[in-house]
Amino acid sequence: MAQQWYYSLNGKECGPVSKVELQEMADRGQLHPGDLVWTDGMRNWEPARTVPDLFPERSPSGGHPPYELDEYEDERRPRPPRRASRSSDKKIAAAICAILLGALGIHKFILGMTTPGVIMLLVSLLTCGVGALVMSIIGLVEGIIYLTKSDEDFYQTYVVEKKEWF
């Protein structure tokens, strides 16, 4: 009888599978080097990368590994989007400027929306302050909206889709 292997998927024990099936899972990217595996004769569950010939160090072409190594751990994993985390800085800056200086449209310039920023600035200046009251209310509302959105939602709405008003 062939050796039976067990593996952990999302903290749940799965298996048994044969070594061939385990290899196929690794080849398809369903089993990662950091995933835990166990078979008879092993004391404890071990990372799959410790199983001989399961994850070759080099790709068949002799280049780099067929997966990207994390700088802290030796396993495949999707990289977190870095843009969304940077947009949280813009979100806070834009929200503060919108609430405090909304009539000048500075928050629009922070988000890279030049035309709405110029419109708010000109309405405030050319109406001798009458339009500034309206623009400051718009800025206050937009600042509150910015602060109540999650970072991901803010990024999608104002950075990707470039929604200009409210």
N, C-alpha and C positions, 0 to 999 in steps of 0.2 A: 504494500500500500504506500502511495506517495506521501511525502511529508506534508502535513496540513499547516497552513499559516493563518494567523488572525491579524487583523489590523484595526486601528482605531480611526474612526471617521466622525469628526465633530464630537469627540468625547464618548462615542458609542462603539462598543466592540462589534466587529463584523467578521464574517468568515464562517467556516473555514474555506480557504482557497488553496490551490496548488501553487508551487513556486513559479510555474509558467504563467498562471493567471496574475500573480503578484507582479511579475515582470511586465506583463501586458498593461496592467494598470499604471505602472510607473512610466512606461513608454507613452501612454495616452495622456499623461499628466494628471491622472486621477489619484495617484499616490505620490506624495511629496517626500523629499529626503528627511524632513523633520517629523513626518507622521510615524506613530509608534506601531511596531509589529511584534509578534510573538509566535513561537513554535515550540514543540516539545524539545526539551534539552536546554532551553534558555531560562535563566534565573528570573529575569524581569523583562518587561516590555522595553524594547530598544528602538531608537530612531531607525527608520528604514535605510538610511545612508550607511548603517553598519553592516547590512546584509551584503556579502560579497557579490559583485557583478550586477547588483540591482540598479545602481546609478553610476555609470561610468564617469570617470573624472573628465574626460574629453569627449567631445562629440565625434561621430565617425569621421568627419573631415579633418580632425586633429586640431580644430580651433578651440574656442572657448567652450565652457560647459553649455549644454543645450538649454539651460535656464539661467536666470539672472540671480546672482547671489546677493542677499541682503547684507548690509555692512555689519550687522550684529549677529545674524543667525544664518546658518547654511541651509536655507530652504527656499523654495519658490513661493512667492506671494505677490499679489498685485501691489504695485506702488500706489500710495495714497496720492490723490491729486493735490499738487502743490499750489495751484492757482487759487483754489477756493480758500485756503488758509491765508494767503496774502490778501485776498479781497476783504477779509475781516478787518484789516487795518484801514482800508478805504471806507468800509462801511461805517466804522466809528467816526473817522474824520469827517466824512460827508454828513453824517447825522448831526454831529455837534455844530458844524458850520451851517447846516440847514436850520437848526433850531435857533442859533444865536445870530446868524447873519443871512438869513433866508432871503431877504429883500435884494441882496447883491448877487445872488445866484452862484456863490462860490462853491457850494456843494455840487452843482452841475459840472463845474470845471474839474473838480476832484475826480469825478466819475468819467471824465473824458467826453462830456456832452457839451460841446462848445456852443452850438446854436441855442439850446434852451438857456444856457448861462447868460449869453449875450442878451437874449430877450428879457430875462428877469432884470438884468442890470439896466438896460435901456428904459424899460417900463418904470423902474424906480426913479431913475434920474430925470427922464424927460417929462414926467408928470408932476414935477416939483414936490415929490413925496407922497402924493395921493395914491399913486400906484404902488408905492413902497409898502403901504399897509396891506394891500391885497397880496403882494409878493411875499411879505413876511409871514402871512397866514399860510400861504402855499408851502413855504419853506418849513414852517413848524409842523404841518401835517406830514410832509415828506420825511422830515427828520424822525418823527415818531414811527412812521411806517418802516423806515430803514432799521430802526432799533428793534422793532418787534419781529422782523424776519430772521430766520435762521441763516447762518453763514452760507450754506449751500443754496438756499432759496434766493438770498440776496445776490449771490454770484450768478445764478442762472438768469434772474430777472434783469439786473442792471448792468452786468458785465457781458454776459453772452448775448442776451436778447436786446440789450441797450434800450430798455423801456425808459422814455424820457420824462414822463409826467406821471406822478402818483404811482 
